[in-house]
Amino acid sequence: MGPEEGPYPEHGLPRFRWAYGPTSRVDIRASRAGDYFLIIRYRNQHAGQSVSVKLRGRDIGLFPLRQTGIANGHFLCLSANLQSGANSLQLEFSCWDDPGDGHRPLAAAITEISLLPDRRPV
């Protein structure tokens, strides 16, 4: 993931980080071990984009990402079992910008990654 950027009000963008293709990694921190909903809010400009999600090296799944454009957002909500402390999250994208001519390989703008404890009865 790239460094934090924005906000860019002219594009309706809050602060965000670019996820680079083909693969971006970020550590997410959980205050305690357990089951969570992992919510990834994004902006995607690529038609046919999908993302393979891995948590601590284990596959969570392959998910299509809606083509939102840069001014609109959407989210992905996943079930995740987290350890207390840092958990490595890896996002493998199917599409990204050509990094030629000094450009960055931009796959998606990540506006938020959040955790909600899964309190559903077993």
C-alpha positions as CSV (number, residue, x, y, z in Angstrom):
1,M,0.0,0.0,0.0
2,G,1.1,3.5,-0.7
3,P,1.3,6.3,1.8
4,E,-1.7,8.1,3.0
5,E,-3.0,10.8,0.6
6,G,-5.8,13.4,0.4
7,P,-8.3,14.4,1.1
8,Y,-9.3,15.6,-2.4
9,P,-12.8,17.2,-2.0
10,E,-12.9,18.0,-5.7
11,H,-13.1,14.2,-6.3
12,G,-15.2,13.4,-3.3
13,L,-12.2,11.5,-1.8
14,P,-11.5,11.4,1.9
15,R,-8.0,10.4,3.1
16,F,-7.0,7.1,1.5
17,R,-4.1,4.9,0.5
18,W,-3.5,3.4,-3.0
19,A,-3.4,-0.3,-3.2
20,Y,-0.8,-1.3,-5.8
21,G,-1.0,-4.1,-8.2
22,P,-0.5,-6.9,-8.4
23,T,-0.2,-7.3,-4.6
24,S,-0.6,-4.9,-1.6
25,R,0.0,-5.8,2.0
26,V,-1.0,-4.1,5.3
27,D,-1.1,-5.2,8.9
28,I,-4.4,-4.9,10.7
29,R,-4.5,-4.9,14.4
30,A,-7.0,-6.6,16.6
31,S,-7.3,-5.7,20.3
32,R,-8.1,-9.4,21.1
33,A,-8.3,-12.7,19.3
34,G,-11.6,-13.7,17.8
35,D,-14.0,-13.6,14.9
36,Y,-14.5,-10.2,13.2
37,F,-16.2,-8.6,10.2
38,L,-13.4,-7.1,8.1
39,I,-14.7,-4.1,6.1
40,I,-12.7,-2.7,3.3
41,R,-14.0,0.5,1.8
42,Y,-12.6,1.2,-1.7
43,R,-12.8,3.2,-4.9
44,N,-12.1,1.2,-8.1
45,Q,-11.7,2.5,-11.6
46,H,-11.0,-0.9,-13.4
47,A,-13.7,-2.8,-15.2
48,G,-13.6,-6.5,-14.3
49,Q,-11.5,-6.0,-11.2
50,S,-11.3,-8.8,-8.6
51,V,-9.3,-9.2,-5.5
52,S,-7.9,-12.3,-3.8
53,V,-7.7,-11.8,-0.1
54,K,-5.3,-13.6,2.2
55,L,-5.1,-13.2,6.0
56,R,-1.9,-14.4,7.7
57,G,-1.1,-16.3,4.4
58,R,-4.4,-18.2,4.3
59,D,-6.9,-17.7,1.5
60,I,-10.1,-16.0,2.5
61,G,-11.5,-15.8,-1.0
62,L,-11.7,-14.2,-4.4
63,F,-14.1,-11.3,-4.7
64,P,-15.3,-9.1,-7.6
65,L,-14.9,-5.4,-7.0
66,R,-17.6,-3.0,-8.3
67,Q,-16.3,-0.4,-10.8
68,T,-17.2,2.7,-8.8
69,G,-15.0,5.4,-10.4
70,I,-13.0,7.7,-8.2
71,A,-15.8,9.8,-6.9
72,N,-17.9,7.0,-5.5
73,G,-17.2,4.2,-3.1
74,H,-18.2,0.7,-2.2
75,F,-17.2,-1.9,0.4
76,L,-16.3,-5.5,0.8
77,C,-17.3,-7.2,4.1
78,L,-15.6,-10.5,5.0
79,S,-15.6,-12.8,8.0
80,A,-12.1,-13.1,9.5
81,N,-10.6,-14.9,12.5
82,L,-7.9,-12.6,13.9
83,Q,-5.1,-13.0,16.4
84,S,-4.5,-10.4,19.0
85,G,-2.1,-7.8,17.7
86,A,-0.9,-7.6,14.1
87,N,-2.5,-9.7,11.3
88,S,-1.0,-9.5,7.8
89,L,-3.6,-8.8,5.1
90,Q,-2.7,-9.4,1.5
91,L,-4.7,-8.1,-1.4
92,E,-4.0,-9.6,-4.9
93,F,-5.6,-7.6,-7.7
94,S,-6.5,-8.7,-11.2
95,C,-6.1,-5.2,-12.7
96,W,-3.9,-2.2,-12.1
97,D,-2.5,0.8,-14.1
98,D,0.5,0.3,-16.3
99,P,3.5,1.5,-14.2
100,G,5.4,2.7,-17.3
101,D,6.7,6.2,-17.5
102,G,7.1,6.5,-13.8
103,H,3.5,5.9,-12.9
104,R,2.5,3.9,-9.9
105,P,0.7,0.5,-10.5
106,L,-2.6,1.8,-9.0
107,A,-5.2,-1.0,-8.4
108,A,-7.7,0.6,-6.0
109,A,-8.0,3.5,-3.6
110,I,-8.6,2.1,-0.1
111,T,-10.5,4.7,2.0
112,E,-10.9,2.6,5.2
113,I,-10.2,-0.8,6.7
114,S,-12.2,-1.5,9.8
115,L,-13.0,-4.3,12.2
116,L,-16.3,-5.1,13.9
117,P,-16.5,-8.0,16.4
118,D,-18.7,-10.8,15.2
119,R,-21.1,-11.2,18.0
120,R,-23.5,-13.6,16.3
121,P,-24.7,-16.5,18.5
122,V,-23.0,-19.8,17.7
